[in-house]
């Protein structure tokens, strides 16, 4: 079969399917009984056409368009009615699927945080005077010499220091998500700055001989918080990318769909930030030492990412 004939014969059906998807939004019941039946028939036909296109013309734009249509229609055709346990299903499977849905975006978000953090730490060790100008006053004390590596802070001030780190990370998580509306530019800026800031604090503390105490104060809750920042940033970036490259969707539709998915990610991440806060409030003050705090932090983050790999892939990734 020639491509021109394939497109002329099948193209009108794809257009009709796209119109039905647009009318349905995220609720197939809007189409009525006849519309739902027609949607299912067109979905099956498009899925068969996709198989042909992948085999015969794998690099043609028609194959790309069909992949998008079939993916969007599949959700509507196989969507199940909302049930009372929908919240449980969301936190058990849907959230984790959304976290892993865009692995490349997740990797970009991690690099936007970790690379500046590494550069900031190196800069702060080499030029602590200049790095101190970037760091807010309550965090700049990490670079002050203390007795026995205590950051030069009293017990109460150390608690405030740890809480400041926690509060900053929570704010960054939500700002990183909200920045997606600016095509992801604000998201990238917020994450890069925060990575540079955290790196500078770490570098100042290490250079002053306070590295072990810093780890003890922030590692127990900080590793999980950094994971939440990366996930929230990925949610913001996917929303911004949906505006830049909507594919065959209208930009308004792409923004709506990606913003909805990103908001679900932030909603599902919030309980983990609460858990980090509980760790900061009840475990960090116990004085576990650097190794103990790092063990708790790594364990909390491993639990998070373990659930992501288990439940996210189990739900169809």
Residue pairs with C-beta under 8 A, 6 or more apart in sequence:
1 52
1 56
3 56
3 57
3 60
3 62
6 49
6 52
6 53
6 57
6 62
7 62
10 45
10 49
13 42
13 45
13 46
13 49
14 46
14 49
14 65
14 66
14 69
16 38
16 42
17 39
17 42
17 43
17 46
17 69
17 73
18 69
18 248
20 31
20 35
20 38
20 39
20 42
20 73
21 39
21 69
21 72
21 73
21 76
22 250
22 253
23 30
23 31
23 35
24 30
24 31
24 35
24 39
24 76
26 75
26 76
26 257
26 260
28 36
28 39
28 76
28 77
28 79
29 36
31 38
31 39
39 73
39 76
39 77
40 77
42 73
43 70
43 73
43 74
43 76
43 77
46 66
46 69
46 70
46 73
47 70
49 66
50 63
50 66
50 67
50 70
53 60
53 62
53 63
53 66
54 63
57 63
65 248
68 247
68 248
68 249
69 248
72 249
83 89
90 264
90 268
91 268
91 271
92 311
93 311
93 312
93 314
93 315
94 264
94 268
94 315
95 264
95 265
95 267
95 268
96 268
96 307
96 308
96 310
96 311
96 312
96 315
97 311
97 312
97 315
97 316
97 317
98 261
98 264
98 265
98 268
99 106
99 231
99 234
99 265
99 268
99 308
99 312
100 106
100 308
100 309
100 312
100 313
100 317
101 261
101 312
101 317
102 234
102 238
105 234
105 237
105 238
105 241
106 230
106 231
106 234
108 234
108 237
109 176
109 191
109 230
109 231
109 233
109 234
109 237
110 230
112 188
112 191
112 192
112 195
112 233
113 191
113 192
113 194
113 195
113 226
113 229
113 230
113 233
114 195
115 195
116 192
116 193
116 195
116 196
116 199
117 195
117 196
117 198
117 199
117 202
118 199
119 196
119 199
120 131
120 134
120 195
120 196
120 197
120 198
120 199
120 200
120 202
120 203
121 199
121 200
121 202
121 203
121 206
122 199
122 203
123 130
123 131
123 199
123 200
123 203
124 131
124 143
124 199
124 200
124 201
124 202
124 203
124 204
124 207
125 203
125 206
125 207
128 143
128 203
128 204
128 207
128 208
131 143
131 200
131 203
131 204
132 140
132 143
132 204
134 196
134 197
134 200
135 142
135 143
135 197
135 200
135 201
135 204
136 164
138 160
138 161
138 164
139 161
139 164
139 165
139 197
139 201
140 204
141 151
141 152
141 153
141 157
141 161
142 151
142 161
142 201
142 202
142 204
142 205
142 208
142 210
142 214
143 204
143 205
143 207
143 208
143 210
144 151
144 152
144 208
144 210
145 152
145 208
145 209
145 210
146 152
146 153
146 208
146 210
146 213
149 209
149 210
149 211
149 212
149 213
150 158
150 210
150 213
151 158
151 161
151 205
151 210
151 213
151 214
151 217
152 210
153 161
158 217
159 285
161 217
162 217
162 218
162 221
162 280
162 284
163 280
165 201
165 217
165 218
165 222
166 221
166 222
166 225
166 276
166 277
166 280
168 194
168 197
169 194
169 222
169 225
169 226
169 228
169 229
169 276
170 225
170 273
170 277
172 190
172 191
172 194
172 229
172 232
173 225
173 228
173 229
173 232
173 266
173 269
173 273
174 232
174 266
175 186
175 187
175 190
176 187
176 190
176 191
176 229
176 232
176 233
176 235
176 236
177 187
177 232
177 233
177 235
177 236
177 239
177 262
177 263
177 265
177 266
178 186
178 236
179 185
179 186
179 187
179 188
179 189
179 190
179 236
179 240
180 186
180 187
180 235
180 236
180 237
180 238
180 239
180 240
180 258
180 259
180 262
181 239
181 240
181 243
181 259
182 240
183 240
183 243
183 244
184 236
184 237
184 239
184 240
184 241
184 244
185 240
186 236
187 233
187 236
187 237
187 240
188 233
188 237
190 233
191 229
191 233
194 229
198 226
201 214
202 211
202 214
205 211
205 213
205 214
206 214
212 290
213 290
215 290
215 293
215 294
216 284
216 287
216 288
216 289
216 290
216 292
216 293
217 284
217 293
218 284
218 293
219 290
219 293
219 294
219 296
219 297
220 279
220 280
220 283
220 284
220 288
220 292
220 293
220 294
220 296
220 297
220 300
221 276
221 277
221 279
221 280
221 283
221 284
221 297
221 300
222 276
222 297
223 294
223 297
223 298
223 300
223 301
224 272
224 275
224 276
224 279
224 297
224 300
224 301
224 304
225 273
225 276
226 301
227 272
227 301
227 304
227 305
228 269
228 272
228 273
228 276
231 265
231 269
232 265
232 266
232 269
234 265
235 261
235 262
235 263
235 265
235 266
236 262
238 258
238 261
238 262
239 255
239 258
239 259
239 261
239 262
241 258
242 254
242 255
242 257
242 258
242 259
243 251
243 254
243 255
243 258
246 253
246 254
246 255
247 254
249 257
272 304
275 300
276 300
279 296
279 300
283 296
284 293
288 295
288 296
